[in-house]
Amino acid sequence: MNYSGLIIAVITFLVIGVFHPIVIKGEYYFGTRCWWVFLLAGIAFIVASLLVSDNMLSPILGVVGCSCLWSILEIFEQKERVEKGWFPKNPKRKHEYK
């Protein structure tokens, strides 16, 4: 039996689950100005996935890279969720919200 697809699926699920609180905490402490960290990390992971020849590691690196890039959108949407009152505002950065 080949378990590689199942393993990659489980790791993808875990990566998405890990990025959810990273986005929430990132927006809380740094606001939307931390988007470039996700960009650089995403590019680095995607390039690494292209350079790695391992059939398990390469797609996992690609998933992490795409999750980093997707987090750029999520960090800005998280700011909107904070402005709607769905998540707490950082009292040190109240001036950044509408």
C-alpha positions as CSV (number, residue, x, y, z in Angstrom):
1,M,0.0,0.0,0.0
2,N,1.0,3.6,-0.7
3,Y,0.4,5.9,2.3
4,S,2.1,9.0,0.8
5,G,-1.2,10.6,-0.2
6,L,-2.8,10.1,3.1
7,I,0.3,11.4,5.0
8,I,0.4,14.5,2.8
9,A,-3.3,15.1,3.4
10,V,-2.9,14.8,7.1
11,I,0.1,17.1,7.1
12,T,-1.8,19.6,4.9
13,F,-4.6,19.6,7.4
14,L,-2.2,20.2,10.3
15,V,-0.4,23.0,8.5
16,I,-3.7,24.8,7.8
17,G,-4.6,24.3,11.5
18,V,-1.3,25.8,12.6
19,F,-1.5,28.8,10.3
20,H,-4.9,29.8,11.7
21,P,-3.6,30.9,15.1
22,I,-0.4,32.3,13.6
23,V,-2.5,34.7,11.5
24,I,-4.6,35.7,14.5
25,K,-1.5,36.3,16.7
26,G,0.4,38.0,13.9
27,E,-2.4,40.5,13.3
28,Y,-2.9,41.1,17.1
29,Y,0.8,41.8,17.8
30,F,2.0,43.3,14.5
31,G,-1.0,44.3,12.5
32,T,-1.1,43.9,8.7
33,R,2.5,45.1,8.4
34,C,3.8,41.6,8.9
35,W,2.5,40.5,5.5
36,W,5.9,40.6,3.9
37,V,7.2,37.9,6.4
38,F,4.5,35.6,5.0
39,L,5.5,36.5,1.4
40,L,9.2,35.8,2.0
41,A,8.5,32.6,3.8
42,G,6.1,31.5,1.1
43,I,8.6,32.1,-1.7
44,A,11.3,30.4,0.2
45,F,9.2,27.3,0.9
46,I,8.0,27.1,-2.7
47,V,11.5,27.4,-4.1
48,A,12.6,24.7,-1.6
49,S,9.8,22.5,-2.8
50,L,11.1,22.9,-6.4
51,L,14.6,22.0,-5.4
52,V,13.9,19.0,-3.2
53,S,13.6,15.7,-5.0
54,D,11.9,13.7,-2.2
55,N,8.4,12.7,-3.1
56,M,7.1,13.3,0.4
57,L,9.0,16.4,1.4
58,S,8.5,18.4,-1.8
59,P,4.7,18.6,-1.7
60,I,4.8,19.3,2.0
61,L,7.1,22.2,1.4
62,G,4.8,23.4,-1.4
63,V,1.8,23.2,0.9
64,V,3.6,25.2,3.6
65,G,4.6,27.8,1.0
66,C,1.1,28.2,-0.4
67,S,-0.2,28.4,3.2
68,C,2.2,31.3,3.8
69,L,1.1,33.1,0.7
70,W,-2.6,32.5,1.6
71,S,-1.9,34.0,5.0
72,I,-1.2,37.3,3.4
73,L,-4.9,37.5,2.4
74,E,-6.0,36.2,5.7
75,I,-4.0,38.8,7.7
76,F,-5.9,41.6,6.0
77,E,-9.2,39.8,6.5
78,Q,-8.3,39.2,10.1
79,K,-8.0,43.0,10.5
80,E,-11.6,43.3,9.2
81,R,-12.8,40.6,11.6
82,V,-11.2,42.6,14.5
83,E,-12.9,45.8,13.2
84,K,-16.2,44.0,13.3
85,G,-15.6,43.0,16.9
86,W,-15.2,39.2,16.2
87,F,-11.7,39.2,17.7
88,P,-10.1,41.4,20.4
89,K,-8.2,44.5,19.4
90,N,-4.7,45.0,20.7
91,P,-5.0,48.0,23.0
92,K,-1.5,49.2,22.0
93,R,-2.7,49.5,18.3
94,K,-6.2,50.9,18.6
95,H,-5.4,53.8,16.3
96,E,-4.9,51.4,13.4
97,Y,-8.5,50.4,13.3
98,K,-11.5,52.2,11.9
